[in-house]
Amino acid sequence: MSKRISPWIFAALICSANAQGFVEEIVVTGIRASADDFYEVPAVTIVKDADFLVQNIRLINDSRDPDLRRNEVIKTINNFIKASSSVKGIEISYGDGFLEPVKLNYESLELLQDKSKSDTSYIDIYVKVAFDKKQSAKSQIGNLRTFIQKTKLEGRTLVEERGDIGLSIVEPQKYRYEIIKAIAAENQKLKEVIGPTCAISIKGLEGRVMWERISVGELMLYIGHSTTVSCK
């Protein structure tokens, strides 16, 4: 999937295996700075609630022995996993772009060396909670951060929150035809206004669904397209 990365938005694709294959989940952080930033967005859009609130965290460990550092980080991640099992909707993932459930084996867990500090390693993981639109987004964000802060850290492991709370929506492409129906309805209204002697043509409907974050818990979905009106 192609999506322009701007100063206001970061999109990562989360793919997790299920019985049918892969489920695409888009993680978005940041909201457009002003209305002027939406000039490329078409007039016809739909708005959907987020499926998850997401926080990226970094686990940092500066124990001198590399094996000890790894073991303490693995134990810390295991504490997050165990704690999440007792909190409804909480999930733990990691990866670079394509996220997956954490696999706690020694070989697959890749710790990165902090080049600015000696004997220091780190790993980024993601903590997410199912978004409930019936509850206050502020309270849910507070609960997510409290969960992170209260989870036990092993040895010399420290936790650092990375960026603001993001949100995600699962399989945005499933809304493709809902968007196309909205475009067709809008163009039908346009034709009624300008008269039957005018023809309307649409280009770009073959494109994929795109997105912008518009609030704490909502995404605006659209297909980039253009409409041309020809009148006799």
SULTA-V642358 format. One record per residue. N is the residue number from 1. SS is DSSP state (@ for helix, = for strand, . for the rest). PSI is psi in degrees with one decimal (* if undefined). Layout:
BEGIN
((N;SS;PSI) (N;SS;PSI))
END
This chain:
BEGIN
((1;.;137.8) (2;.;135.6) (3;.;126.3) (4;.;132.1) (5;.;125.1) (6;=;173.0) (7;.;-17.0) (8;.;-10.9) (9;=;138.7) (10;=;126.8) (11;=;128.3) (12;=;146.6) (13;=;122.8) (14;=;121.7) (15;=;122.1) (16;=;139.4) (17;=;141.6) (18;=;-172.4) (19;.;-27.5) (20;.;-12.1) (21;=;-121.1) (22;=;142.3) (23;=;124.4) (24;=;127.1) (25;=;122.9) (26;=;125.5) (27;=;127.9) (28;=;133.8) (29;=;144.0) (30;.;146.9) (31;.;142.2) (32;.;142.6) (33;.;-37.2) (34;.;172.3) (35;@;-29.8) (36;@;-25.4) (37;@;-8.0) (38;@;13.8) (39;.;-25.0) (40;.;-6.9) (41;.;131.6) (42;.;165.4) (43;.;-29.9) (44;.;117.5) (45;.;167.4) (46;=;156.4) (47;=;132.7) (48;=;146.6) (49;=;150.4) (50;.;153.0) (51;.;-33.5) (52;=;150.8) (53;=;138.6) (54;=;134.7) (55;=;123.7) (56;=;129.5) (57;=;152.6) (58;=;126.8) (59;=;121.2) (60;=;135.8) (61;=;131.9) (62;.;27.9) (63;.;142.6) (64;.;-39.1) (65;.;125.4) (66;@;-40.7) (67;@;-37.7) (68;@;-41.6) (69;@;-48.8) (70;@;-45.0) (71;@;-41.2) (72;@;-36.3) (73;@;-44.1) (74;@;-43.4) (75;@;-37.5) (76;@;-44.8) (77;@;-40.1) (78;@;-35.8) (79;@;-39.6) (80;@;-43.2) (81;@;-45.8) (82;@;-42.8) (83;@;-36.9) (84;@;-27.9) (85;.;-18.4) (86;.;2.8) (87;.;118.8) (88;.;129.0) (89;.;-6.9) (90;=;135.4) (91;=;150.2) (92;=;128.9) (93;=;166.3) (94;=;168.4) (95;=;-179.2) (96;.;96.2) (97;.;-65.2) (98;.;107.3) (99;=;152.4) (100;=;163.3) (101;=;143.2) (102;.;132.6) (103;.;113.9) (104;.;58.4) (105;.;152.8) (106;.;-37.6) (107;.;-39.8) (108;.;-22.5) (109;.;110.0) (110;.;110.1) (111;.;139.5) (112;=;146.1) (113;=;129.5) (114;.;111.9) (115;.;-17.8) (116;.;-9.7) (117;.;137.2) (118;.;151.0) (119;.;40.8) (120;.;127.0) (121;=;160.2) (122;=;163.6) (123;=;141.2) (124;=;132.8) (125;=;168.0) (126;=;132.2) (127;=;124.6) (128;=;152.6) (129;=;139.0) (130;=;128.6) (131;.;127.4) (132;.;106.8) (133;.;-12.1) (134;.;-14.5) (135;.;160.6) (136;.;129.3) (137;@;-37.9) (138;@;-43.0) (139;@;-35.9) (140;@;-38.6) (141;@;-41.3) (142;@;-41.2) (143;@;-37.6) (144;@;-43.6) (145;@;-35.0) (146;@;-41.1) (147;@;-45.2) (148;@;-44.1) (149;@;-30.5) (150;@;-14.3) (151;.;135.1) (152;.;131.9) (153;.;135.7) (154;.;138.2) (155;.;-126.4) (156;.;20.3) (157;=;134.9) (158;=;155.2) (159;=;137.8) (160;=;121.6) (161;=;134.4) (162;=;105.8) (163;=;-177.6) (164;=;168.8) (165;=;129.0) (166;=;179.7) (167;=;162.5) (168;=;157.6) (169;=;134.2) (170;=;131.3) (171;.;64.2) (172;@;-23.7) (173;@;-16.4) (174;@;-14.8) (175;@;6.8) (176;@;-52.2) (177;@;-22.2) (178;@;-39.4) (179;@;-43.8) (180;@;-38.8) (181;@;-38.6) (182;@;-38.6) (183;@;-43.5) (184;@;-41.6) (185;@;-40.5) (186;@;-41.5) (187;@;-28.6) (188;@;-41.5) (189;@;-38.9) (190;@;-42.5) (191;@;-37.3) (192;@;-34.5) (193;@;-44.6) (194;@;-13.5) (195;.;154.9) (196;.;-13.7) (197;.;-7.1) (198;=;137.8) (199;=;143.9) (200;=;128.9) (201;=;145.5) (202;=;135.7) (203;=;144.8) (204;.;0.0) (205;.;-11.1) (206;.;-10.2) (207;.;164.8) (208;.;162.6) (209;.;135.6) (210;=;175.2) (211;=;156.6) (212;=;141.7) (213;=;131.5) (214;.;-9.1) (215;.;-175.7) (216;.;-37.0) (217;.;17.1) (218;=;147.9) (219;=;141.3) (220;=;124.2) (221;=;144.4) (222;=;165.9) (223;.;123.6) (224;.;118.7) (225;.;167.8) (226;=;148.1) (227;=;131.3) (228;=;133.0) (229;=;127.0) (230;=;122.7) (231;=;139.0) (232;.;*))
END
